[in-house]
Amino acid sequence: MGTAAGGGRGAVPRYVQIADDIVQQIRAGTLEPGDMVPSESELIERYGVAGGTIRKAMVEVRASGLVETRHGKGSMVKARPPVRHRSSDRFRRTHRQEGRAAYLAESAQSGAEAKVSVLFIGPMEAPEEIAERLGVTAGTQVLARRRLYFRDGTPVETASSYLPWDVVKDIPELFAENPGPGGIYARLEDHGHVFAEYVETLQARPAAKAEATELSLSPGAPVVHLLRNAVTEEGRVVEVCDTLMAADQFVFEYRIPARD
C-alpha cells in the first residue's frame, strides 16, 4: 500500500485524508480490481489512528463506489472498466431504427448491462445558457428530462435534456418515462425533426459535492461535463443535453474528417 496521508493538510479531517489516500491508490492501480482493502487492524497500524477514524474513512471509501463490502470478508476493489463513448457512432440513425437509444447502443457495444433511472420529467424555465443554445429567451418554458444512467449497477452519468415547448407539446411520448424504441431522438424524427448533426462541448473538472454523491464518487473526483446541441436539417436546435460523466468510466473516441 502507498504512503500514509500526511498531517500537513490544514483543516481536512484525518479520516478524510485517509479515505482520499486509499481512493487514490485504487485510481492509480496500486490497489487493483479484486484486491482486498487492508483490514481495519492493518489500517490502524499503518495510519496510527484509532479504529473509529478508520471506520469513518471506510464509509467515505465505500461512498466513492470503488469498493464493495461483504459481511465477514471485508472490502474489495470493484472492477470499473471504461465505457467506450463513440461520439462518431453512437447517434447513427440505424441505431434508432433498430430501437436502441444512444446510451443503450454504446453499452451493448462494450458488453455492459445498462439501466436508466428517470429522475424528473416536466416543464421548467430554461436556464440562461440552455436558452441561448435553444435560441429562446431565458426563463422560457421548456420540457426537461433528467436521467441517471447505470453501468453494471454503478451510476456513471447524469443527463438533462431540454426541448422547446412548441416542439414537444404535440409529442406525448416525450412526456413519458419510456419514450419508446430509439429514445427521444427517434420520436423527434418521427414527427419530422430530422437530425443533421450533433455539436458537443466537453470540459473536465472536479465534481461538486452533490455531483459526487449522485455518481458515488469521492468529493472532487474528476468528471467530464458535456453539453450537446441536437441540430435538425433546418438548422434548429431541438434539444440541448447537459451531461455529467464519471471520468474514469469513459474513453472518448472521435473520427475527424481530414477533408473539407
N, C-alpha and C positions, 0 to 999 in steps of 0.2 A: 504494500500500500504506500501511497505517496507521503510527503512530509505533512506533519501536523499543521493545522491552521495556526498562524502566528497570533500574537497578542496585541500587535500594534495597529488595530483597525478601528480606533475611535470607539464610538458608542455601539458598534454592532455586537449584539449578544453572542456569548461564546457558543451557544448551541447552533446559532445561525452560521457562524464561522465554520463549525464542524460539518454541518449539513452541506454548506457550499463546497467544502473540500471533498467530501465524498461524492457529490454530484459531479464535480469537475473531473474526478478520477474516472467516473463512468463515461462521461462525454469524451475524455481523452483516450479511452480504451485501456487504461490501467486495470480497471475492473471491467471485464468483458461480459457480453451476454451469457447467462448460465452460471457465472461466478456467484458465490455466496458473499454477501457483505459480511465483514468480520462480526463476530458475536459481540454482545453488549460488554462482556468482560474484557474482550480484546480491545474494544474501542475505549473503555475506561482506562486501561493501561496505556494505550497509545497516546491519548489526548490528555491524560492526567486530570480528569474531571470526575464528578460524581455520576452515579447511574441515572439520576433524574435528568441531568443535562444531556446524556446520550439518548435517553428515551425521547426527549423533546426534539433533538436533532433528527432522529429517525422518523418522527412524524413529518418533518419538513422534507426529508428524502423521499418518503412514500408519496407525499403530495406532488412531487415532481413527475410522477408517473413512470419513473425509470426503473423501479423495483416492484416486485410483488412479494408479499409476506405470507408465508404458510405457517399455520399454527404448529408449534413444536419443532419447526425446521429452520426458522429464521427468514431473512430477506434475500431474494435472488435478483440479480440484474436481468431485466427484461430484454428480449430481442426487439429492437425497433428498427427494422430495415427501412430504408427510404422508399417513398413512392417516387416513381419517375414521372414527373409532371411534363408531359409533352405538349407544349403550347402550340406547336405547329400541327398537331394531330388531334388533340382531344375534342375540338369543336367541329370535326368533319361532319358534314350533313349526313353521311352514310350511318354514323353512329346514331343520330336522331331517328333516321328512317328505320333502323333496327330496334328502336325503342330504348336506347341507352342514353341517359344524360351524361354530361362530360365527366363528372366525378366517378360515376359507376363504370364508365368506359375505361378510364385510366387505371382504376383499381383492379379491374378484371385483367388488364394487360400486365399488371405487376403481381398477379396471383393473390391479392389481398381480399379479405372479407370486408365489404363496405357497409356502413349503416349511416343513415341520415336522420337527425332529430330536428324537427321543426320547432323553433322557439317562439316565433311570432309571425303572424300574417295580418296585415290590416293597413288602413290609411294612416299617414303621418305627414308632417310638414317637412319638406325637403331641406336638409342642411345646405349651407351655402355652397360648399364645394360640389356636392351632388347636383344641386340645382344648376350650377354653372355648366356641368358636364351634360345635363339633360336639356339645356337650353331653355330653362324656365326660371321664374323669379324665386329667390329664396323664400321659403315658407309656403310655396305652392303645394297643394295636396298631391301626394304620390302614393303608390302602393309599395309597401315594404314587406319583404320576405326574408326572415333571418333564420339561418340553419346552423347546426353544429354537426360536423362530419367526423365519423369514427373510422379508423382502420384497424382491423383485428382487435376491436374493443377499446382502442386507445383514441381519445379525442385528438385530432390533428389539425383541424381547420374550422374557422367560423366564416360564414359568408352572409352578407346582407345585400339583397338585390333591391334596387329602387327603379320603379317603372312609372312612366307618365300615366296619369289617371285617364286621360282621353283615349289612351291606347288599350288599357286593361279593363275598362268599365264594361265592355261587351264581351269579355272572355272569362266566363265564370270559373273555368278550370284554374285560372291563376290565383283564385282566392281559396283554393283547396290545398290541404296539406300535400296531397299527391296530385300534381297537375297532369299526370298521365304519362304514357311511354314517351321517352325522349326529353322529358322535362319542360321547363318554361320556354326554352328556345323553340322546341317543336311546336308548342301551342301558338307562339307568336307567328311562326312561319305558316301554320295552318290558316291564320287569319290575314295573310298577305304581307306580313312584315318579314321579307326575305333578307337574310343577312349577307352583307358584302365583306365585312371584316370585323375583327375584334382588336382593340387597341389596349395594351396593358402597360401599366406603370408599376414598377416594383421598388421597394425600399426596405433595406434590412435595418433593424433597430432592436433595442431591448424591449421585452414585454412589460407593459404596465402591470400593476398588482392584480387588477381584476382580470386582465387578459391571461396572465399566467395561471390564475386559479381556474379559469374556464377551460384551458388547454392542458391542465395538470402539469404545468412546468414550474421550475424554480423561479422565484422573483428575479427579474432581469435577464431571464434566458433569451437567447436570440430568436426573433420571429421575422417573417417576411410579410410586409404589408403590401398587398396588391390591389390596385384599382383598375377595373376593366370597363371600357365602353363597348357596348354591342351596337354596331352601326349597320343600318339597312342599306339596300341598294339605292334608296332615295337620299342617302346621306344623313338620315336621322338617327340619333342615339335613342334607342327604345329601352335600354336597360343599362344601369351602372351597377357593377358588383364590387362591393367593398369587402375584401377578403383578408383574413389574418391566418398565417400558417406557422406551425412549429418548424423552425428552420432545419432541425435535424431529421425531419420526416420527408423532405422533398429535395429532388435533384431537378433543376430546370434545364430543359433541352429545347433549343430553338433552331429552326432552319432559317437562314437568312439568304434570300436570293442575291446572287452576285451580279445579275443584270438589272438594268433599269426597268 
